[in-house]
Amino acid sequence: MMKKMKAFGFVMLFALCTVCSALGETFTFSLVGDCTVGDQWKYHGYGASFTYKITQAGLDYPFSLVADLFATDDLTIANCEGVLTNRRPGSNAKFMTLGAETKFGEVFKLGNVDVCNIANNHARDFGTNGRQDTIDTLTALGIGVFGDDVLYETELKGVKIGIVGYTYPINKSKMERYAASIQQLKDDGCTFIIASAHWGKEESYNINLDQRTYGPQLIDLGADMVYGHGSHTLQPIQIYNGKAIFYSLSNFTFGANAAPKDDDTAVIQVTYNVQDDGTMELQQITALPFKMHNNKDFRPYPIEDEEGKLKVWKKLVFYKDKDPDSGLPESFLTTGIAVFAEPATSTDLPLPATETDLASATNLPEGE
């Protein structure tokens, strides 16, 4: 799968260390959490609903303040929390049914999202056929898909990347499925593997026992990164044996709830040094603080005030005695940046994007 064309101005502005040099190459992921590109079906068509507002604003609106940022990375990953289908819910549909017509798949495409997870508790809200409609819609748009029985593989910059994902309950049985999928990806030649997990207690800032137990085990099974989502909140990061575990990245554009209790979120950028054998060394993590919306418009925007930024970064660090060590430098609490290795690119190149770069680049009107 070819990465989308880069926007030259933003390449220079964000400089995500994806440039070749005599010293090597780097690779940057952008990660966001739950994205409901659709409505709670019981509110479908209402004036306050996602589909109504985005039809008025344009399908590019939800990701319009990050699309150029995502155009400059190597791979952008999101959790597709809902169904893209032209079907209607069945008579036995659950109370919280999430979805939108297939045309709304363009929201991800226009936002420069490359890959979507579909292993979550809403993937089958419109039945097995609705799930397949989601897969077909995203695939037709050139967006990769992974989750449950679907594995994603791609090769970029000499790195063969594989992604596997499952949803709760994450238990011993599910871990056996992870183990088999990770082995399959290794057999296919993948040199960097991401294990995605939809888990965690909703609205909790603390990881639960399943996360605490199985997050590190996913690394032990051979994953190089754990990409978590599902709690609708930001949860801490853990560096375990040199590998990053992101326990939960909250919501991003989230049509299921226009006014969540906590609307803090983040874009997480993870930069690696590419090795000659196609493996990658963790180089830097950058957390860009965001709010999920402005006045219930479903468009995430960067946080500009210092207090708001500090609040987001604190949520990404463990602080209780019983918690694991985050493995992040103390400076992360005031900068949102954690550096683990020297960049493979020449030292005179700009660093990956900071939240200040992003806020100035988007030229937000005062008050947004």
C-alpha positions in Angstrom: 0.0 0.0 0.0 1.5 3.3 -1.0 1.4 6.2 1.5 -0.6 9.2 0.3 1.2 12.1 -1.3 2.9 14.5 1.1 1.9 18.1 1.5 5.1 19.9 0.9 4.5 22.9 3.2 3.6 20.6 6.1 6.5 18.3 5.4 8.7 21.2 6.1 6.7 22.4 9.1 6.1 19.2 10.9 9.3 17.4 9.7 8.4 14.1 11.2 11.9 12.6 10.7 10.8 10.5 7.7 13.6 11.9 5.5 16.5 9.8 4.3 20.0 10.7 5.1 23.5 9.3 5.0 23.0 8.2 8.6 19.8 6.2 8.1 16.0 6.5 8.1 13.3 7.0 10.6 9.7 5.8 10.6 6.8 7.7 12.3 3.3 6.4 13.3 0.4 8.6 14.3 -2.1 7.0 16.6 -5.5 8.1 17.6 -8.2 6.3 19.6 -11.9 5.6 19.1 -13.4 7.3 16.0 -17.2 6.9 15.6 -17.8 8.2 12.1 -21.5 8.0 12.5 -24.3 8.2 15.1 -26.1 6.4 17.8 -28.8 5.1 15.4 -31.6 6.2 17.6 -30.5 9.8 16.9 -29.7 9.3 13.2 -30.7 12.3 11.2 -31.3 14.6 14.2 -29.9 18.1 13.8 -27.3 17.5 16.6 -26.1 14.2 15.1 -22.7 13.5 13.6 -24.1 12.6 10.1 -26.3 15.7 10.0 -23.6 18.1 11.1 -20.8 16.6 9.0 -23.1 16.6 5.9 -23.5 20.3 6.4 -19.8 21.0 7.2 -18.3 18.5 4.6 -16.8 15.1 4.9 -13.3 16.5 5.4 -14.4 18.4 8.5 -13.8 15.9 11.3 -10.1 15.5 10.6 -9.5 18.9 9.0 -7.2 20.1 11.7 -5.0 17.0 11.6 -5.2 15.8 7.9 -2.0 17.7 6.9 -0.2 16.3 10.0 -1.3 12.8 9.1 -0.1 13.4 5.5 3.4 13.8 6.7 3.8 10.6 8.8 4.5 7.1 7.5 1.4 5.4 8.9 -1.7 6.7 10.6 -3.9 4.3 12.6 -7.4 4.8 14.1 -10.0 2.6 15.7 -13.2 2.6 13.6 -15.8 2.4 16.4 -18.9 1.8 14.4 -20.2 0.4 11.2 -20.2 1.8 7.6 -23.2 0.3 5.9 -26.3 1.2 4.0 -28.3 -1.3 5.9 -30.6 -0.5 8.8 -30.3 -2.1 12.2 -32.2 -5.3 12.8 -35.3 -5.6 15.1 -33.0 -7.1 17.8 -30.4 -4.4 17.5 -28.8 -3.4 20.8 -29.6 0.0 22.5 -26.2 1.6 21.6 -26.0 0.9 17.8 -23.4 2.9 16.1 -23.1 3.5 12.3 -23.4 5.6 9.2 -23.9 5.2 5.5 -20.9 4.0 3.5 -20.3 7.4 2.0 -19.0 8.5 5.4 -16.0 6.3 4.9 -14.6 9.2 3.0 -14.1 10.9 6.4 -11.2 8.6 7.1 -9.8 8.9 3.6 -9.9 12.7 3.6 -8.3 12.7 7.0 -5.3 10.8 5.7 -6.0 7.8 8.0 -4.2 4.8 6.5 -5.4 1.9 8.6 -8.4 1.2 10.8 -9.1 -1.3 13.6 -12.5 -3.1 13.4 -12.1 -5.3 16.4 -14.3 -3.6 18.9 -17.7 -4.1 20.6 -19.5 -2.1 17.9 -18.1 -3.8 14.8 -21.2 -6.1 14.5 -23.9 -3.6 15.5 -25.4 -4.2 12.0 -24.7 -7.9 12.0 -22.0 -9.9 10.2 -23.0 -8.3 6.9 -22.6 -4.8 8.3 -19.1 -5.7 9.5 -18.3 -6.9 6.0 -19.7 -3.7 4.5 -17.3 -1.7 6.8 -14.4 -3.8 5.5 -15.4 -3.4 1.9 -16.0 0.3 2.2 -12.6 1.0 3.8 -10.8 -1.3 1.5 -12.3 0.3 -1.6 -11.0 3.7 -0.3 -7.5 2.3 -0.1 -7.6 2.2 3.8 -6.1 -0.9 5.4 -8.2 -2.9 7.9 -7.4 -5.3 10.7 -9.2 -7.0 13.5 -10.2 -10.5 14.7 -9.7 -12.8 11.7 -8.3 -10.0 9.5 -4.6 -9.3 9.7 -3.0 -6.2 8.1 0.4 -6.3 6.4 2.3 -3.6 4.5 5.9 -2.8 3.6 7.3 0.7 3.9 10.9 1.9 4.0 12.2 -1.6 4.1 10.0 -2.5 7.1 7.3 -5.1 6.8 4.6 -4.2 9.3 1.9 -6.5 10.6 -1.0 -5.6 12.8 -3.4 -7.8 14.7 -6.3 -6.8 16.9 -8.9 -8.3 19.2 -11.6 -6.8 21.5 -12.5 -7.6 25.1 -12.7 -9.9 26.9 -8.9 -10.1 26.6 -8.3 -13.4 28.4 -6.1 -16.5 28.2 -8.2 -17.8 25.2 -7.8 -14.5 23.4 -4.1 -14.4 24.1 -3.8 -17.8 22.4 -5.4 -16.2 19.3 -2.9 -13.3 19.6 0.0 -15.7 19.8 -1.2 -17.6 16.7 -1.7 -14.3 14.7 1.6 -12.9 15.8 3.4 -16.1 14.7 1.5 -15.9 11.4 2.8 -12.3 10.8 6.3 -13.4 11.7 6.0 -16.3 9.2 4.9 -13.8 6.6 8.1 -11.9 7.1 6.9 -9.0 9.3 9.7 -7.3 11.1 7.6 -5.0 13.2 4.3 -6.1 14.7 1.6 -4.1 16.4 -0.9 -5.7 18.7 -4.1 -3.7 19.0 -6.5 -4.2 22.0 -9.9 -2.8 22.6 -10.2 -3.1 26.4 -10.3 -1.2 29.7 -13.0 0.0 32.0 -15.0 2.7 30.4 -14.4 6.3 31.7 -11.5 5.0 34.0 -8.1 6.6 34.0 -6.6 3.5 35.5 -5.7 0.2 33.7 -7.7 -2.8 34.9 -6.3 -6.3 35.8 -6.6 -7.6 32.2 -4.6 -4.6 30.8 -2.0 -4.9 33.6 -1.6 -8.6 33.0 -1.8 -8.9 29.2 -0.3 -5.7 28.0 3.3 -6.8 28.8 2.5 -10.4 27.7 1.6 -9.1 24.2 5.2 -7.8 24.0 6.5 -11.1 25.4 4.6 -12.9 22.6 6.5 -10.9 20.0 4.6 -7.6 19.5 6.8 -4.5 19.1 4.0 -2.1 20.1 0.7 -2.3 21.9 -2.0 0.1 20.6 -4.9 0.2 23.1 -8.3 1.9 23.0 -11.7 1.4 24.5 -11.9 3.2 27.8 -13.0 6.5 26.2 -10.3 8.1 28.4 -6.5 8.7 28.1 -4.7 6.0 30.1 -0.9 5.8 30.8 1.9 4.8 28.6 4.3 2.0 29.6 7.7 1.3 28.2 8.3 -2.4 28.7 11.5 -4.1 27.6 12.1 -1.2 25.3 8.7 -1.4 23.6 5.8 1.0 24.0 2.4 0.1 25.4 -0.3 2.7 24.9 -3.1 1.4 27.2 -5.9 3.6 25.8 -5.9 6.7 23.6 -9.5 7.9 24.4 -11.8 9.1 21.7 -10.9 11.3 18.7 -13.8 12.3 16.4 -16.6 10.6 18.2 -20.1 10.8 16.8 -21.4 8.4 19.5 -21.3 11.2 22.1 -21.2 14.9 21.4 -20.4 15.8 25.0 -18.3 13.2 26.8 -17.5 13.8 30.5 -13.8 14.2 29.6 -13.0 15.6 26.2 -9.3 15.4 26.5 -7.5 13.3 23.9 -4.2 13.2 22.0 -2.5 12.4 18.8 0.4 10.1 19.7 3.4 10.1 17.3 5.9 7.3 17.7 9.2 7.6 15.8 11.6 4.7 15.2 15.1 4.3 13.8 14.9 1.8 10.9 17.6 -0.9 11.1 19.3 -2.6 8.2 17.4 -5.8 8.8 14.0 -4.1 8.8 13.5 -4.0 12.5 13.0 -0.7 14.3 14.4 0.9 17.4 12.2 3.2 19.5 13.5 6.7 19.1 10.9 9.1 20.4 7.3 9.5 21.6 5.5 12.8 21.1 2.0 13.4 22.7 0.1 16.2 21.0 -2.8 17.3 23.3 -6.2 17.7 21.7 -9.9 18.4 22.7 -12.4 16.1 21.0 -14.6 19.0 19.7 -15.5 22.6 19.9 -19.1 23.2 20.8 -20.2 19.7 19.9 -18.9 19.9 16.3 -17.1 16.5 16.3 -13.8 18.1 15.1 -10.8 17.6 17.4 -8.6 20.6 17.8 -5.2 21.1 19.5 -5.0 22.4 23.0 -3.1 25.7 23.2 -3.2 26.7 26.9 -0.4 25.3 29.0 -2.6 24.1 31.8 -4.6 22.0 29.4 -1.5 20.5 27.9 -0.1 19.6 31.3 -3.4 17.9 32.2 -3.2 15.7 29.2 0.4 14.7 29.7 -0.2 13.8 33.4 -2.9 11.3 32.3 -0.3 9.5 30.2 2.0 8.7 33.1 1.5 6.2 35.9 1.7 7.7 39.4 0.3 5.2 41.9 2.6 3.0 43.9 1.0 -0.2 42.7 1.3 0.9 39.0 4.1 -0.2 36.8 6.9 2.3 35.9 5.9 4.3 32.9 9.5 4.4 31.7 9.1 7.9 30.6 11.5 10.8 31.5 10.3 13.3 34.1 10.4 16.0 31.4 7.5 14.2 29.6 5.1 15.8 32.1 6.0 19.2 30.9 6.9 18.7 27.2 4.9 15.6 26.1 8.1 14.3 24.5 10.1 11.3 25.5 13.4 10.6 23.7 14.9 7.1 23.9 17.6 7.1 21.2 19.5 9.5 18.9 17.7 10.0 15.6 18.9 8.0 12.6 18.7 11.1 10.5 21.2 13.9 10.5 21.1 16.1 13.6 20.5 19.3 11.7 17.0 18.1 10.7 14.0 19.5 12.6 12.4 17.3 15.4 9.0 15.7 15.0 6.0 17.9 15.4 5.2 19.6 18.7 1.8 20.7 19.9 3.0 24.3 19.4 3.8 23.7 15.8 0.4 22.1 15.3 -1.5 24.9 16.9 0.2 27.6 14.9 -0.2 25.6 11.7 -3.9 25.2 11.9 -4.5 29.0 12.4 -7.3 28.4 14.7 -9.7 31.4 15.3 -9.5 32.8 18.8 -11.6 30.7 21.2 -11.4 27.4 19.3 
